[in-house]
Amino acid sequence: MIPTQFDDRFPDIRDAVRALCAEFPDEYHRKVDEARAYPEAFVDALTRAGWMAALIPQEYGGSGLGLAEASVIMEEINRSGGNSGACHGQMYNMGTLLRHGSNAQKELYLPRIASGEWRLQSMGVTEPTTGTDTTKIKTTAVKKGDRYVVNGQKVWISRVQHSDWMILLARTTPLAEVKKKSDGMSIFMVDLRAAEKSGMAVRPIPNMVNHETNELFFENLEIPAENLIGQEGQGFRYILDGLNAERTLIAAECIGDGYWFLDRVTKYVSEREVFGRPIGQNQGVQFPIADAYIEVEAANLMRWEACAKFDARQPCGAQANMAKYLAAKASWEAANAAIQFHGGFGFACEYDVERKFRETRLYQVAPVSTNMIYSYVAEHILGLPRSF
Ligand SMILES: Cc1cc2nc3c(=O)[nH]c(=O)nc-3n(C[C@H](O)[C@H](O)[C@H](O)COP(=O)(O)OP(=O)(O)OC[C@H]3O[C@@H](n4cnc5c(N)ncnc54)[C@H](O)[C@@H]3O)c2cc1C
């Protein structure tokens, strides 16, 4: 493995996650990708070892670790050649419940999520006609007695087929009737298997990555009123509260990817001989790899800054967004260098570069696109006028 500045942080966690991941070598992830299957055995092993419950407080059966430690788990999964995208929702989706759920909800859900008995891997926000403009969502939840009745549609909702519960964002007060456009939306716990039997249809979306993601159609889906999280109308704010953790963890995944590409390409260009010498002896080959390394290390600094602020309960929106931006960009540059200098072999599935290349590309678009991060920085940090 190439040296990194930060490998000495949380060495016990790193070693333990690396040891578990070593039981799932390249061939395992390659076969899962080829079969467009879910890495069930891998996710089960991570869950049984308690890694997915890192952020759940000990009183609810988790390990009560900070975001820094949790980010190391995600980084190591991706650095091992795996893809945290299959399971990262289980680590951070519960944050919404933890911060805004009632005591009864926390006691009901969190211990079962911590043990892995229940998976809370899905979060339903994006809609086909509104996209990034979340406050315009058209899915509605109307209270009728002790139930809410949901109608509408979502798109790109991940891991629905490998989750027991989903957090759903829906409008409970029409946009025309609220003072602020971010008011009037609420979040609910949706029992996915019950919903599939009545009121919710799931249509998988075949896509570039082996990422289980779906369109959801709601027709009079009934949700018990006690599944509302927090106060009615405050759901958008609750979702926003969780984004800093999500963005920082995904930054760590991209950093893991970046190091994985750099590990592989450095080894390959040192061994591959063309024109009678290793291709890595040419500066035309060395420099893009060195450039990608510098970018990943720099992104890593911002990731640790975001973790430190989050764990100290300080505002960290700027650092979390910038870490996600820098890390997604750096991993993509490392991916480009890796595929380029593997030559034709970069395109061969057996080298795994093309798989990781596809996987890491996603993070410039989801869960937040690069343009939205520019927009956040321009508006919230630089004080430029709102553009939307
Ligand atoms: C594999 C995958 C998994 C996903 N999983 C989930 C999930 O589990 N749950 C969920 O809720 N969503 C999920 N998403 C959705 C994801 O968060 C959105 O795709 C993403 O936020 C972008 O929204 P959109 O696709 O509607 O793009 P659009 O909003 O249509 O935007 C398209 C492009 O235009 C740019 N753009 C739009 N408006 C502006 C503007 N004002 N200024 C500058 N640029 C702009 C965007 O940056 C983007 O690049 C997933 C997406 C994918 C691909």
PDBQT file of the ligand as one rigid body, heavy atoms in Angstrom, charges set to zero:
ROOT
HETATM    1  C1  LIG A 401     -27.298   5.817  -8.039  1.00  0.00    +0.000 C 
HETATM    2  C2  LIG A 401     -28.081   6.905  -7.371  1.00  0.00    +0.000 A 
HETATM    3  C3  LIG A 401     -28.557   6.709  -6.088  1.00  0.00    +0.000 A 
HETATM    4  C4  LIG A 401     -29.331   7.679  -5.456  1.00  0.00    +0.000 A 
HETATM    5  N1  LIG A 401     -29.874   7.424  -4.218  1.00  0.00    +0.000 NA
HETATM    6  C5  LIG A 401     -30.787   8.292  -3.697  1.00  0.00    +0.000 A 
HETATM    7  C6  LIG A 401     -31.504   7.967  -2.499  1.00  0.00    +0.000 A 
HETATM    8  O1  LIG A 401     -31.307   6.903  -1.892  1.00  0.00    +0.000 OA
HETATM    9  N2  LIG A 401     -32.440   8.837  -2.060  1.00  0.00    +0.000 N 
HETATM   10  C7  LIG A 401     -32.722  10.011  -2.697  1.00  0.00    +0.000 A 
HETATM   11  O2  LIG A 401     -33.589  10.750  -2.236  1.00  0.00    +0.000 OA
HETATM   12  N3  LIG A 401     -32.045  10.349  -3.840  1.00  0.00    +0.000 NA
HETATM   13  C8  LIG A 401     -31.101   9.521  -4.345  1.00  0.00    +0.000 A 
HETATM   14  N4  LIG A 401     -30.429   9.839  -5.509  1.00  0.00    +0.000 N 
HETATM   15  C9  LIG A 401     -30.764  11.086  -6.193  1.00  0.00    +0.000 C 
HETATM   16  C10 LIG A 401     -29.642  12.109  -6.180  1.00  0.00    +0.000 C 
HETATM   17  O3  LIG A 401     -29.533  12.685  -4.917  1.00  0.00    +0.000 OA
HETATM   18  C11 LIG A 401     -29.978  13.101  -7.303  1.00  0.00    +0.000 C 
HETATM   19  O4  LIG A 401     -29.807  12.424  -8.537  1.00  0.00    +0.000 OA
HETATM   20  C12 LIG A 401     -29.139  14.310  -7.239  1.00  0.00    +0.000 C 
HETATM   21  O5  LIG A 401     -29.426  15.034  -6.072  1.00  0.00    +0.000 OA
HETATM   22  C13 LIG A 401     -29.398  15.199  -8.459  1.00  0.00    +0.000 C 
HETATM   23  O6  LIG A 401     -30.776  15.365  -8.684  1.00  0.00    +0.000 OA
HETATM   24  P1  LIG A 401     -31.397  15.078 -10.133  1.00  0.00    +0.000 P 
HETATM   25  O7  LIG A 401     -30.923  13.755 -10.590  1.00  0.00    +0.000 OA
HETATM   26  O8  LIG A 401     -32.869  15.292 -10.102  1.00  0.00    +0.000 OA
HETATM   27  O9  LIG A 401     -30.733  16.172 -11.044  1.00  0.00    +0.000 OA
HETATM   28  P2  LIG A 401     -31.294  17.590 -11.438  1.00  0.00    +0.000 P 
HETATM   29  O10 LIG A 401     -31.805  18.315 -10.244  1.00  0.00    +0.000 OA
HETATM   30  O11 LIG A 401     -32.202  17.419 -12.604  1.00  0.00    +0.000 OA
HETATM   31  O12 LIG A 401     -29.958  18.287 -11.894  1.00  0.00    +0.000 OA
HETATM   32  C14 LIG A 401     -29.236  17.845 -13.042  1.00  0.00    +0.000 C 
HETATM   33  C15 LIG A 401     -27.927  18.596 -13.108  1.00  0.00    +0.000 C 
HETATM   34  O13 LIG A 401     -28.191  19.995 -13.210  1.00  0.00    +0.000 OA
HETATM   35  C16 LIG A 401     -27.495  20.699 -12.193  1.00  0.00    +0.000 C 
HETATM   36  N5  LIG A 401     -28.337  21.774 -11.667  1.00  0.00    +0.000 N 
HETATM   37  C17 LIG A 401     -29.637  21.724 -11.319  1.00  0.00    +0.000 A 
HETATM   38  N6  LIG A 401     -30.047  22.921 -10.870  1.00  0.00    +0.000 NA
HETATM   39  C18 LIG A 401     -28.972  23.745 -10.924  1.00  0.00    +0.000 A 
HETATM   40  C19 LIG A 401     -28.724  25.101 -10.560  1.00  0.00    +0.000 A 
HETATM   41  N7  LIG A 401     -29.701  25.869 -10.058  1.00  0.00    +0.000 N 
HETATM   42  N8  LIG A 401     -27.502  25.607 -10.754  1.00  0.00    +0.000 NA
HETATM   43  C20 LIG A 401     -26.517  24.868 -11.269  1.00  0.00    +0.000 A 
HETATM   44  N9  LIG A 401     -26.668  23.566 -11.606  1.00  0.00    +0.000 NA
HETATM   45  C21 LIG A 401     -27.880  23.023 -11.440  1.00  0.00    +0.000 A 
HETATM   46  C22 LIG A 401     -27.220  19.693 -11.092  1.00  0.00    +0.000 C 
HETATM   47  O14 LIG A 401     -26.107  20.081 -10.376  1.00  0.00    +0.000 OA
HETATM   48  C23 LIG A 401     -27.074  18.396 -11.848  1.00  0.00    +0.000 C 
HETATM   49  O15 LIG A 401     -25.731  18.177 -12.202  1.00  0.00    +0.000 OA
HETATM   50  C24 LIG A 401     -29.600   8.901  -6.129  1.00  0.00    +0.000 A 
HETATM   51  C25 LIG A 401     -29.085   9.123  -7.414  1.00  0.00    +0.000 A 
HETATM   52  C26 LIG A 401     -28.336   8.137  -8.038  1.00  0.00    +0.000 A 
HETATM   53  C27 LIG A 401     -27.840   8.388  -9.433  1.00  0.00    +0.000 C 
ENDROOT
TORSDOF 0
